[in-house]
Amino acid sequence: MPRRRAANVQISVIGLGYLGAVHAASMAKLGHHVVGVDVDTDRVEALAAGKAPFFEPGLDDLLSQVMATGRLTVSTEMSAVEGSRVHFVCVGTPQRSDGQAADLTYVDAAVEELVRHLGAGDVVVGKSTVPVGTAQRLSDLVATSRPDAALAWNPEFLREGFAVQDTLHPDRLVYGLPDGEAGERAAVVLDEVYATLLAEDVPRIVTDYPTAELVKVAANSFLATKISFINAMAELCEVAGGDVARLADAIGYDARIGRRFLNAGLGFGGGCLPKDIRAFRARADELGAGDAVAFLGEVDAINTRRRRRMVELAVEVLGGMVESAEVTVLGAAFKPDSDDVRDSPALDVAARLAELGAVVTVHDPQAIDNARAKQPQLHYERDLEAALAGADAVLLLTEWKQYRDLDPERVGTLVAQRTILDGRNALSRTMWTDAGWQYRALGRR
């Protein structure tokens, strides 16, 4: 494919949440002039001040850089997009409150308002994760309001904790395009936007709308399946007396399988994998192909069972005496290097133990404020040693580096009982047992 010269493109980004804020800042970093739009005044004000409204490594520095150049501005008014050639739609698609399907309220509202401000030949680019068939419906909406505009679907593949890196150095670019001249024109414009990345030989996959929509949910479903597979093996190891960590090492040497994402533990959470696999199943059912992805129901169930099993293990190591037991939970975010507590396994386990009568103290380097808003009944402590003081059991449930690097001898001087449950198989069992700790982990003797 011929490489295009990097150009300055006028871009708008609608929705400045996790995806949109990172995308807007990254596009400005690539040299484009970007205006971001969001209805959340607090979010817009934070970004205008060069401050990310959530924790993401590297994003504050990136915002400071691009704000200083003047290439990124933010607004609460949709009219601010006028004059941009390319409009990225980055709003959320949460799970519906009345079922497992994706809620497209925000996507529909964003596009319906956006089309009133489109100029001749503009390109609307969807990045939100949506059910297959959404792009064609929105393309028809754009064409009805602005026949000379075009719609493309360009799914995102961001990992929380690595979002800046994943945007500036992606492992692939996917263009979902309409047939004919509109699709050709949209491809040219997207090539201009991503010229710097294409010059670095980032793979570029051009396909139709349905395939582009399916790429993201298929990738998330595959990842969720791999995680739940090793957690299913952990369930078997627990009853058979095996060691799931050694099992994962052994099968991970097979190049067809690989070792990544075979760390058994508490399972996945966050704002993507759980709701995306549920929405995928719901959409497949609507299309009459539910049997094809029915296995995702068990993937989801395995993931949920891990949380229940961690609570059972905590009760076991406490000798069944949960009432008034002092339990320290290390981690509230669903994964390290994030302050996101959406569907967090760690926070879910903490809340379940509190319901059983335990006195639960939660520590997290970044997610305490978000966790408190979600589970206000729990105790929160920002000082790690204070959180550990007097604990009858310590549960490591989010594998932050500072937890992985804990000194078992030092921690042992703080707690009441040297009992640790490693919910992420992130610690050295030998180090902790040599220091006199009772060490337990999911899927291990």
C-alpha positions in Angstrom: 0.0 0.0 0.0 1.5 3.4 -0.9 2.3 5.5 2.2 0.7 8.9 2.4 2.5 12.0 3.6 1.5 12.9 7.2 -1.0 15.8 7.0 -2.7 18.0 9.5 -6.3 16.9 9.6 -9.1 18.8 11.4 -10.7 16.3 13.7 -13.5 16.2 16.2 -13.9 13.6 18.9 -17.4 13.1 20.4 -17.3 11.6 23.8 -14.3 12.3 26.1 -14.5 9.3 28.4 -11.8 6.7 28.6 -11.6 6.0 24.9 -12.3 9.5 23.6 -9.9 11.4 25.9 -7.0 9.2 25.0 -7.9 9.2 21.3 -8.3 13.0 21.2 -4.9 13.6 22.9 -3.2 11.0 20.8 -4.5 12.5 17.5 -3.2 15.9 18.6 0.1 14.2 19.4 0.2 13.0 15.8 0.0 16.6 14.6 -3.7 17.0 13.9 -5.9 19.8 15.2 -8.6 18.2 17.5 -11.7 19.5 19.2 -13.2 17.2 21.8 -16.9 17.4 22.8 -18.6 16.0 25.8 -21.8 16.8 27.8 -20.0 16.3 31.1 -18.9 19.8 32.2 -16.5 18.5 34.9 -14.8 16.2 32.5 -14.4 19.0 29.9 -13.1 21.4 32.5 -10.5 18.9 33.7 -9.3 18.2 30.2 -9.1 21.9 29.4 -6.8 22.2 32.4 -4.6 19.4 31.0 -5.7 16.9 33.6 -7.1 13.5 32.8 -10.5 12.9 34.6 -9.4 9.3 35.3 -6.1 7.5 36.0 -4.2 6.3 32.9 -0.4 6.1 32.9 1.1 8.7 30.6 -2.1 10.5 29.8 -1.5 13.6 32.0 1.9 14.1 30.4 0.4 13.7 27.0 -2.4 16.2 27.7 0.1 18.7 29.0 2.2 18.4 25.8 -0.7 18.7 23.3 -2.5 21.4 25.3 0.7 23.5 25.2 0.7 23.2 21.4 -2.9 24.5 21.0 -3.8 21.5 18.9 -6.4 20.2 21.3 -9.4 22.1 22.5 -12.5 20.8 24.3 -16.1 22.0 24.5 -19.5 21.0 25.7 -21.2 22.3 22.6 -21.6 20.0 19.5 -21.4 23.1 17.3 -17.7 23.1 18.1 -17.2 20.2 15.6 -18.1 22.5 12.6 -15.1 22.9 10.4 -13.6 19.5 11.2 -13.3 17.0 8.3 -13.3 13.8 10.4 -15.6 13.1 13.4 -14.7 10.2 15.7 -17.7 8.9 17.8 -16.2 7.5 21.1 -19.2 7.4 23.4 -20.0 4.5 25.7 -22.2 1.5 25.1 -22.9 0.1 28.5 -25.0 -3.0 29.2 -28.8 -2.3 29.2 -30.4 -2.2 32.6 -33.2 -4.5 31.4 -31.1 -7.2 29.8 -27.7 -8.2 28.5 -27.8 -6.2 25.2 -25.7 -3.1 24.6 -27.4 0.2 25.3 -27.0 2.3 22.2 -28.7 5.4 23.6 -25.5 7.4 23.7 -24.2 6.4 20.3 -27.6 7.2 18.6 -27.9 10.5 20.4 -24.3 11.5 19.5 -24.8 10.7 15.8 -28.2 12.3 15.6 -26.9 15.5 16.9 -23.6 15.4 15.0 -25.3 15.1 11.6 -26.8 18.5 12.0 -23.3 20.0 12.1 -21.6 18.1 9.3 -20.0 19.8 6.4 -19.7 18.7 2.7 -17.7 15.5 2.4 -17.2 15.0 6.1 -16.4 11.5 7.4 -18.0 10.2 10.5 -15.9 7.4 12.2 -17.4 5.1 14.8 -15.0 3.8 17.4 -17.5 2.6 20.1 -18.0 -1.1 20.5 -21.4 -1.8 19.0 -23.6 -4.8 18.0 -23.1 -5.9 14.5 -25.6 -4.0 12.2 -25.3 -0.7 14.0 -22.8 0.8 11.5 -25.2 0.3 8.6 -28.1 1.8 10.4 -26.0 4.8 11.4 -24.7 5.1 7.8 -28.2 5.3 6.6 -28.9 8.1 9.1 -25.9 10.0 8.0 -26.8 9.6 4.3 -30.3 10.8 5.0 -29.2 14.0 6.7 -26.0 14.6 4.7 -25.8 12.6 1.4 -22.3 13.7 0.6 -20.9 12.6 4.0 -19.7 9.0 4.7 -19.5 6.8 7.7 -16.6 4.4 8.5 -16.2 2.0 11.5 -12.7 2.0 13.1 -12.8 -0.2 16.2 -10.5 0.5 19.2 -8.3 -2.1 20.9 -7.2 -0.3 24.0 -5.9 -1.9 27.2 -6.5 0.1 30.3 -3.0 0.9 31.7 -1.6 0.9 28.2 -4.1 3.1 26.3 -1.7 5.8 25.2 0.8 3.3 23.9 -2.0 1.3 22.2 -3.3 4.4 20.4 0.1 5.8 19.3 1.5 2.4 18.5 -1.4 0.1 17.7 -0.9 -3.5 16.6 -3.4 -3.0 13.7 -5.9 -0.6 12.2 -9.2 -1.8 11.0 -11.4 0.2 8.6 -15.0 -0.9 8.1 -16.2 0.9 5.0 -19.2 1.1 2.7 -19.0 0.0 -0.9 -18.2 2.4 -3.8 -17.0 5.9 -3.9 -18.0 6.7 -0.3 -15.9 3.9 1.0 -12.9 4.8 -1.2 -13.1 8.4 0.0 -13.3 7.4 3.7 -10.3 5.2 3.3 -8.3 8.1 1.9 -9.2 10.3 4.8 -8.4 7.7 7.4 -5.1 7.1 5.7 -4.4 10.8 6.2 -5.3 10.6 9.8 -3.2 7.6 10.5 -0.3 8.4 8.0 2.3 8.5 10.8 1.2 5.0 12.0 1.0 3.6 8.5 4.5 4.8 7.9 5.6 2.6 10.8 4.1 -0.4 8.9 1.2 -0.8 11.3 -1.0 -3.5 9.6 -4.1 -2.0 7.9 -7.2 -4.2 7.4 -9.9 -2.8 5.1 -13.2 -4.6 5.3 -17.0 -4.2 5.4 -19.1 -2.8 8.3 -20.2 -6.1 9.8 -16.7 -7.5 9.9 -15.3 -4.4 11.5 -18.0 -4.5 14.2 -17.3 -8.1 14.9 -13.5 -7.8 15.2 -13.7 -6.0 18.5 -16.3 -8.3 20.2 -14.6 -11.4 18.7 -11.2 -10.3 20.1 -12.7 -9.6 23.5 -14.6 -12.9 23.5 -11.5 -14.9 22.6 -9.5 -13.2 25.4 -12.3 -13.8 27.9 -12.5 -17.4 26.8 -8.8 -17.9 27.4 -9.0 -16.4 30.8 -12.0 -18.5 31.8 -10.4 -21.6 30.4 -7.4 -21.4 32.8 -9.8 -20.6 35.6 -11.8 -23.7 34.8 -8.6 -25.6 35.0 -8.0 -24.0 38.4 -11.4 -25.4 39.6 -10.2 -28.9 38.5 -6.8 -28.4 40.1 -8.4 -27.6 43.4 -10.4 -30.8 43.6 -7.7 -33.0 41.9 -4.7 -31.6 44.0 -3.0 -30.1 41.0 -1.2 -26.8 40.6 -2.7 -24.5 38.0 0.3 -22.2 37.8 2.6 -25.2 36.8 -0.2 -26.4 34.5 -0.3 -23.0 32.8 3.5 -23.0 32.4 3.4 -26.4 30.8 0.7 -25.8 28.3 2.0 -22.2 27.6 5.1 -23.6 25.9 2.9 -24.8 23.1 3.2 -22.1 20.5 -0.4 -22.7 19.4 -1.6 -21.8 22.9 1.0 -19.3 24.4 1.5 -18.4 28.1 -0.1 -14.9 28.0 -3.4 -14.5 29.8 -3.1 -18.0 31.4 -2.7 -16.6 34.9 -5.5 -18.2 36.9 -7.1 -16.1 39.5 -10.1 -14.0 40.3 -11.0 -13.5 36.7 -11.8 -10.5 34.5 -13.9 -7.4 35.1 -14.0 -3.8 33.9 -16.1 -1.9 31.5 -15.4 -4.0 28.4 -15.1 -7.8 28.6 -18.1 -8.7 30.8 -20.6 -6.4 29.0 -19.2 -7.1 25.5 -19.5 -10.8 25.7 -23.0 -10.5 27.0 -24.0 -8.1 24.3 -22.4 -10.4 21.7 -24.6 -13.2 22.9 -27.7 -11.0 22.9 -27.1 -9.8 19.4 -26.3 -13.3 18.1 -29.7 -14.5 19.6 -31.4 -11.6 17.8 -29.8 -12.8 14.5 -30.8 -16.4 15.1 -27.2 -17.5 15.7 -27.2 -17.8 19.4 -26.0 -21.4 19.4 -22.7 -20.2 17.8 -21.7 -18.2 20.8 -23.6 -20.1 23.5 -20.3 -21.1 25.1 -19.8 -17.5 26.1 -22.5 -18.1 28.7 -20.2 -20.6 30.5 -17.2 -18.3 30.0 -19.2 -15.7 31.9 -20.3 -18.2 34.6 -16.8 -19.5 35.2 -15.6 -15.9 35.7 -18.4 -15.2 38.2 -17.7 -18.4 40.1 -14.1 -17.4 40.8 -15.4 -14.5 42.9 -17.6 -16.8 45.0 -14.8 -19.3 45.4 -12.5 -16.6 46.7 -15.0 -15.7 49.4 -15.3 -19.4 50.3 -11.5 -19.6 50.5 -11.4 -16.6 52.8 -14.1 -18.1 55.1 -12.1 -21.3 55.1 -8.8 -19.7 56.2 -10.6 -17.7 58.9 -11.8 -21.0 60.3 -15.4 -20.1 59.6 -15.2 -17.2 62.0 -16.0 -14.4 59.6 -18.1 -12.2 61.9 -15.9 -9.3 63.1 -12.8 -10.8 61.4 -10.3 -8.1 60.3 -9.8 -8.6 56.5 -7.5 -6.4 54.4 -8.2 -6.4 50.7 -5.4 -5.2 48.5 -6.9 -3.8 45.4 -10.2 -2.2 44.3 -9.6 -1.5 40.6 -10.5 -4.3 38.2 -6.9 -4.4 37.1 -3.6 -2.7 38.0 -2.6 0.7 36.6 -6.2 1.8 36.5 -8.8 3.5 38.8 -11.7 1.7 37.0 -13.9 -0.3 39.4 -16.6 -1.2 36.9 -17.5 -4.9 37.5 -14.4 -5.2 39.6 -13.8 -8.7 41.0 -11.8 -7.3 43.9 -14.5 -4.9 45.0 -17.1 -7.5 44.6 -15.3 -10.0 46.9 -14.7 -7.2 49.4 -18.4 -6.4 49.5 -19.4 -10.0 49.8 -17.1 -10.5 52.8 -18.5 -7.4 54.4 -22.0 -8.8 54.0 -20.9 -11.9 55.9 -19.9 -9.7 58.8 -16.1 -9.2 58.2 -14.6 -5.9 58.9 -13.1 -5.2 55.5 -10.5 -2.6 54.9 -9.6 -1.8 51.2 -6.4 -0.3 49.9 -5.7 0.7 46.3 -3.1 3.1 44.9 -5.6 4.9 42.6 -9.2 3.6 42.9 -10.3 4.4 46.4 -12.5 7.4 45.5 -14.3 5.4 42.8 -14.6 2.4 45.0 -16.0 4.4 47.9 -18.7 5.8 45.5 -19.7 2.3 44.5 -19.3 0.5 47.9 -19.5 3.2 50.6 -20.1 0.6 53.4 -16.5 -0.6 53.2 -13.6 0.8 55.1 -10.9 2.5 52.9 -7.3 3.3 53.9 -4.9 5.2 51.7 -1.8 4.2 53.7 -0.8 0.7 52.9 0.8 -0.2 56.3 -2.2 1.2 58.1 -4.5 -0.9 56.0 -2.5 -4.0 56.9 -2.3 -3.3 60.6 -4.1 -6.0 62.7 -5.4 -8.0 59.7 -6.5 -11.6 60.4 -6.3 -12.3 56.7 -4.8 -10.4 53.7 -6.4 -10.8 50.2 -4.4 -9.7 47.2 -7.1 -9.2 44.6 -5.6 -6.6 42.2 -1.9 -7.3 41.2 -0.5 -3.8 41.5 3.3 -3.9 41.4 3.6 -2.5 45.0 1.7 -5.5 46.2 3.8 -7.9 44.2 6.9 -6.3 45.7 5.7 -6.5 49.4 8.3 -7.9 51.9 6.5 -10.8 53.7 8.7 -10.3 56.8 7.8 -6.6 57.1 4.1 -7.3 56.4 4.2 -10.0 59.0 5.1 -7.5 61.7 1.9 -5.5 60.9 -0.8 -8.2 60.8 -2.5 -10.1 63.5 -2.3 -13.4 61.6 0.1 -14.4 58.9 -2.5 -15.5 56.4 -2.5 -14.4 52.8 -4.8 -15.3 49.9 -3.2 -14.6 46.5 -6.2 -14.0 44.3 -4.0 -13.3 41.2 -1.2 -15.9 41.7 1.1 -12.9 41.7 3.3 -13.7 44.7 6.1 -16.1 45.3 4.5 -18.9 47.4 8.0 -19.9 48.6 8.9 -16.4 49.8 5.7 -16.1 51.8 5.7 -19.6 53.3 9.4 -19.3 54.3 8.4 -16.1 56.2 5.8 -18.1 58.2 2.7 -17.2 56.3 -0.2 -19.5 55.5 -0.4 -19.0 51.7 -3.5 -19.9 49.7 -4.3 -19.3 46.0 -7.0 -20.2 43.6 -6.1 -23.5 41.8 -3.2 -24.4 44.0 -2.7 -26.7 47.0 
